[in-house]
Amino acid sequence: MQCSNCGAAMQPGMRFCTNCGTATTAAQPVAAATGATRVFNEGGNGTSDFQQQAGQRLDLPDPQVVASGEGKTGMDYQIVGTTMQAAIIQLEPGQTLFSETGGMAWMSGNVVMNTNAGSGSGLGGMLGGMLKRAVSGESLFIVDYTVQGGRGLVAFASEFPGKIIPLHLGAGQSMIMQRDAFMCAEKTVSLEMHFRRNLGAGIFGGEGFVMQRVTGPGVAFAELDGEIVEYTLEAGQVLKVDTGHVAMLEPTVQFDIEMVRGFRNILFGGEGLFLATLRGPGRVWLQTMPAMNLAKKIGNYLPRAGNGGGSQGGLGNLGNFFGND
């Protein structure tokens, strides 16, 4: 089907030409399901690169590629998706990637997994590494991924709506992130726990006393919650943040906790007793939807013991969830 004015191709059922705006002389009915061409539109602008015809190969649109790059060892990566992203990493023989256990989403058949206790000389070193990872919220073991017989791929998918951030780290360059944010990294990157120097920050900081620290050289991938907002703090400049929204920061930034001032602010402000204070110099990255905040919100609508409603109470709570803010 073509436009009578400009000759542009038109899909069956279109009432006007998306190229010149000329209306069709007669609205053509969409073909029946059998043998029909179904179009997957991207962006809703009437254009499409993906079609499916009954009885033929199914062709779905690829997810949007939002970032791509190359690591220190030569591995290639792509970050795909918008809300629930995935990191797809291409490995060549001799290149190694590592992650925590259970982190991998899919991989090619020539990828070899090696589950181990991490770096450390002797039994004491391995047990010490396992203990450190357990304290920092990581899994006890890590998994190395290598390829045999040509190029292979490994993919890691988000566990929560948010962003996957590739961190290109130079030799000795470090980044501190919230616990459980680490997704995977090149084998040249070191992963260790980071204790907050201030005990109050650890107890009341919303993410516990221990954070994760990655040090280059190499590329590491961090999974952060919601949208990400970056601020650059000058020396002595302070940013006050609701606890839990601190996703990642440079080691030069001082992380501390201070009590909310004002009796009415404490009782009626709704922000809790404490705020995180970030003091420059350095950059910080804040997350708009901490997993804990979402869990608390959903928890308000879950049935509780003693409500007397049983399953009915659960349905009532779900009704409140969809009916209220």
Summary of the structure (lengths in Angstrom):
residues: 325
radius of gyration: 25.8
end to end distance: 47.8
largest distance: 81.9
contacts: 949
relative contact order: 0.10
helix: 15%
strand: 38%
